[in-house]
Amino acid sequence: VIDRAAIENALALDAAELIAALPGVEVARTGGPGQPATIFMRGAESNHTAVLIDGVRMNPGTIGGAALQNILPESIERIEIVKGARSTLYGTDAIGGVINLITRAGAARGASGFASAGRYGTNAFAADGGATLGEVVDLGGSISWQNSNGYAPLLSHDVRRGYHNRSGNLSATWHAGEALQLSARAWHAAGVSEYTGYDATFSLAPLSQDFRTAAYAVTAAWDAPAGMDARATLSRALDHIDQNQVDDYAHTRRDSLDLQFDLPLGAQQRLTAGALLARENAEALSYGTRFDADTDTALVYLQDQLHIGAGEVLLATGYNHHETFGNRWTWNAEAGYPLGAGLRVSAAAGTAFHAPDGTDRFGWGGNPDLEPEFAREYAPGLAWQGAGQSARIDASEN
C-alpha cells in the first residue's frame, strides 16, 4: 500500500511515477508529462496488469494498458498493489498483478489545498474537502489542475509539446442504518496531450490528442455485526482518445455489476464468494481500419482464507466466461508461516489469462481468430521483520 503521506512526499507528476520505484515493477515512458506510461509487473507484458480506480476496472478495450499518466496524485488517497496471477478474482489482464487506486474524495473531514510550479511552464493546483451532514451523510470532493508547456521531444523538430489535465472527484455516502450504507462515487479526467509524430504525408509534425477518462460507481454495502459482509456495485468506466489532426480515435465503455459476500466460519476462517458481470464496447479508427465490438464477460469466484496455528492459507478458484473465447478455470493457492526470529516464509502458485483486445482482433493488422494468453506462476518468498527494519526476498516464475 502507498499511503497518502508517501504520495505527498513523492512530488510525482502522475500515478505512474508513484509506483515506478516499487520492487518488481517497471515503468516505461515515451516522453514527458501526459505521454503514455506502461507498467511491467514481475516481468509480464504491459497489458498484463489490471488497473482499477475505486474498484472499477480501467483497462481500455482498444489497445494497451490503463492511462496512468492521466491520473494526478492530488486526486489519490492511497494505492493498493497485489502482485502475481490474480485472474481468479479480477479476470483478464491480471497476470503480472493488480493496481487499485483509491480516490481522495471523502477521505478526510475539512479541506486542504496544494500548488506547485516548475520549469517548462509546469504547474499544478488542487483542492479537496469533506464533511458530515447530520451524522448520516458523508460528502467529499476534490479538483486537480495540471498544465505544462513542455519541451521539444526531438532536436530535429524544435516545437514544444505540452500537456493539460483537469480532474474532478465526488463522493457521497448515506448511512441508512447500523449495517447498511449506500454510496456513489465519480472520478473524471479530461485534457489534451501534445506530441510529435507523423502526419498523413509521413512527415514530422506537431500533433495532439484529446483524452477523457472516467469511473462512476454506486454501491450498496451491508456490514452485519457478526462479521458477514455483502456488497453490490454497479459501475461504468470510460476511456476516450480522439486525435485532433486526423480522424483516428479509440473509445471504450464498460458497464459492470460486482457482487461480493464474505462469511466468517469461526474465528480462524473466512469464506468469500462473488460474481463480476461486464459488457464492454470498444470502438476505434486507426490507419483507416474501423471496428465497433461488444463483448460480454462473466466471472464467478470462491476464496477461502484460513489460519492454521501461526500459519495462513489461501485457496481460491474462479470460473471465467468470455463471449469470444469460451470458458476458463483459474486458481490460486498460497501459504505463509513464521519461522521465528522475525522470519516468515511464503509460497504461492496461481493461474491467469489475458484476452486479446479489440485492436488485436479487429484493428489494423489484427486477427479475429487470436486465442487468449494463459499464465501459470510460482512464487516463493522470505521476509524478515526486525526493530525498525525489514527485508524481503521474492522470486517468481511466470
N, C-alpha and C positions, 0 to 999 in steps of 0.2 A: 504494500500500500504506500502510495506517495501522498502524504497528508498536506493540508493547507499551508502549514509552516514551511515545509520543504518547497512547495510551489512558489511561495513568496520569495524565498531565499534564492531560488534558481535564476531569477531575472530572465526567464526564457521568453522567446517571441511567440511560440506556439506549443501545442501539445506534443509534437514530435520531439522537440528539444528536451522536454521534461523527462522523457523515458530513454533518451539516447545513451545515458551513462549507466543504465542498469546492466548487470551481468546477464549474458545470454540473449541480449537484444542489440541489434544493429540497425541504425537508421541511415539511409542514403538519400541525399537531396540533389536536385538538379539546378539549384540556384539559391537566391536569397529569399526574403520573406514572401510567402504566398506560393512559392514554387513547389511542385509535387515532392512529398516526402514519403518514402516507402519503408516499411518495417519488416525486418527479418528476425524471427524469434527461433532460437535453437537451430539455426541453420536452414529453416524452412523457407519457402519462396515468399515473395512479397504479398501474394494473395492468399497466404495460408495462415493469416491471423484474423480472428473475428474481433471487430471493434464495436462497442456498444456505447451509447450515451443514455444515462439513466436506465440502463437495461434494454434500450431499443437498439436493435441491430442496424448499423450504418453502412456496412459494406455495399458498394453500388452493384447493380446487376448488369452494368455495361462493361467496365474494364477496371482492373487494378484494385487496390485496397482503399480503405476509407480515407477521406481527405483530412488527415490530422493537421495539415498545415493551415486549415481554416478554423481550427478550434483554439480560441485565445485562452491563455492561462488564467486571465482575470475572471473568466466565467466558470472555472473548475474549482470544486471544493476538495476533491481527492480523486486519485486514480487507483483502481484495483486491477492487479495483473495476476493472472494464473498461467503458468507455462505448461506446455505439453499438449498431448492429444486430448481434446475436450468435446468432440462431436457428440458424445453421449448426451450432454446437456445443452449444447449450443448449435448442433447441426453442422452445416457445411462451413468450410474455411478454418475451423478450429483445429488445425494440425500443429502449428507452432505454439499456439496459445490463444488467450482471450484477454482483451483490454476493455475495461468498463470505466468510463469517465462519468463521475457524479457531478452534476452542475451545482452552481453556487446558490441559486435562488432558494430562499427559505432556510439556508444553513445556519444563520445566526440572527439573533434579535439586534435591533439597532441598525446603524448604517456605517458604511466605510467608503473611502474613495482612493483612487490611485491615478498617478500621472507619471509619464516618463518621456524623455526626449533624447535623441541621439543623432548620429551622423546620417547623411543622405536623406535629411528631412524625415527621419523616422521618429514617430511619436505615438503615444497611446494614452487613452483616458478610460477609466472605468469607475463605476459606482454600483453599490448594491445595498440592499436593506431588507429587513424582515420585521414582522410584528405579529402579535397575537391579539385577536379580537374576541372579547368575551370568553376567553379561556377555551373556546371550542373551535376556532378557525385560525389557522396559521397562514399568513401571506408572505410572499417573498418575491424579489425580483432583482435583476442585475442587467446592466447595459455595459457594453465594451465597444471601443472605437480604436482602430489601429490604422495608421497611414504611413507609407514610406514612398519617397520619390525614387528610391532605388538607385542602381548604378548600371553602367553599361556591361552586359554579360560577356561581350566579345570585344577584344581590342580592335578587330576589323570592322566593328559596327558600333560606333560610339554614340549610342542612343540610350538614355536612361530608361529603365523599365521598373515600374513601381507596383504598389500593392495597396488595396484599400479594403478594409473589413469592418462591417457593422454587425454586432451580435447583441441579441436580447434573450433574456431567460425569465420565465414567470413560473410561480408555483403557488398552489392553494391546497390546503388540507382541512377537511372538516372531520372533527372527532364526533362521529354520530352517536357513539355510545362508548361504554367501557371497553368493548372489544372491537368495534367497527370503525374503520377510517376510510373516507373517500377522498381521493386526491386527484389533481390534474397538474400536469407539467408541460411546458412548451419551451423549446430552445430553437433559435433561428439565427443563422449567419448568412450574410449576403455581401457581395462586393465585386471587385474587379482585380484580376491578376494579369499583369503585363509581362511579356517575354519577347524574345527574338526568335523567329522561326522562318520557315519558307512559305512564301505566298503561292498563288496559283501559277505563277511563272517560274517557280522553283528558285526564286531569288530571296536573299536575306531581307527581312522586313520586320518592322515593329508590329507585333501582334498583341492581342489581348483577348481575354475571355471573362464573361460574367459567370459568377457561381452563386448558387443558393443551396444551402444545406439546412435541414430542419428535422427535429424529432418532437412528436406530440404523443402524449400518453395520458390515459385516465385509468386509475387503479382503485379497486375495492379490496381492502385488506381486513381480515378477521383474525385477531390475535387473542386466543382463548387463554384464560388464566392457567389452565392445565398444561400449557405449552404447545397445544395444537394451533397451527397457523394455516390459513388459506388465503390465496391471493389470485386475483383475476385482473389482467392488464390488457387493455385494448390500445394499440399504438399505430402510428403512421410515421414512416421515415421518408424523407425526400432528399435526393441528390441530383442537382441540375447543373450542367455546364453548357454554356452557349458561346460559341466562338463569334467574335464581332466582325472580323474581316471576311469570313467565309460563312456558309450556311451550316457548317458542321455543329452537331450538338450531341449530348449524352444525358438522358433523363432516366431516373429510377424512382419509382414509387412502390413502397412495400407496406401493406396493411397486415397486422399480426394480432393474434389472440394468444396470450400467455397465461396458462393456468398452473398453479403450484399448490401442493398440500403437504404440510410437514406434520408428522405424527411421532411423538416420543414413545418408545417402547421401554419403559423403565428409565432409570437414571443413567444408563450406560449405552443407550442405543437410540438412534433417531432415523426414521424412515421418511424419505421424500419421494413423492410421485408428482408427475406433471405432464403437460402437453403443450406444444407450441405449433400453432397453425398459422400459415402465412400465404399471402397472394402477392406476387411481385410482378410489376410491369416495367420492362426495360425497353426503352426506345432510343435509337441513335441514328445519326447520319455521319458517316466518315468515309473519306475518299470516294464519294459518290455512291456508297452502299448504305442503304437504309434498312432497318428492321424494327419491328414492334412486336414484342413477345411477352405473353403472360405465362407465369409459372406458379403452380401451387405446390406447397410442401407441407409436410406434417411430421412431427416428432413426438413420440411418447417415451418417457423415461422413468426409471425407478432406481433410487440410490439408497444404500444402507450405510450409515456411519456407526461404528461400534467401538467401544472402549473395552479392551480385554486386559485387566490389570493396569499396568502403566503404559501399555501399548495402544495404538489406534489402528483400525482397519476401515477401509472404504471400499465398497463394491458397488458398481453401477452398470446398468445396461440401458441402451436406447434403441428404439426401432424407428428408422428414418424412412419416410416415403417421399420420393421426389417424382413429380409428374413426368419428367423426361427420362429419368434413369432407373426408375423402379424402386425397389426396397433394399434396405441395408441395415444389418445389426451392427452396433458399436458397443464397446465395453471399456470399463476402467477397473483396475484392481490396484490398491495402494495399501501400504502398511508402514508404520513408524514405531520405533521402540527406543527408550532411553537406555544407554549403556552405563550410566554413572559418570561422575566427574565432569558433568556438563555435556557429555557426548550423546548424540542421538543419531541413529541410523535409520534410513528410509529406503524404500524400493517402490517403484511404480511401473505399471505397464498399461497400455491402452491402445485403442484404435481410433482413427478419424478419417474424414474424407473431404474432398473439395470438388464441388460440381462446377463444370465449365460455365462461365458467364455468357451473357447474350452475345458479346463481341466474339468470344471464342467460337461460338456456334454459327452465328449469322452475319457477323461483320465482315469487313474486307479481308479476304484470305481465310475466313472461318470455315469450320467443318461441322455441320449439324449432327454428324454421327460420332462425335467425340464421347468417350467414356469418362466417368469421374476418376479422380486420383484417390487412391486409398493408402493409408499410412498405418504402420504399427510401430509403437515406441516403447522402449525400455529405458528406465531412468533410476539408477541407484544414487543415493546421496548420503553425506555425512556432515553433521553440523555440531558446532561446539559453542557453548554459551558460558562466558566467564563473568567476572566482576567488571562490568562496564565495557566488555569486549565480546566480540563474536566472530566466528569464522564459519564458512560453509563451502563445501565442495559438491558440485553436482555433475554427473555425467549423463549423457543421453545418446541413444542411437535411434534414429528415426528412418 
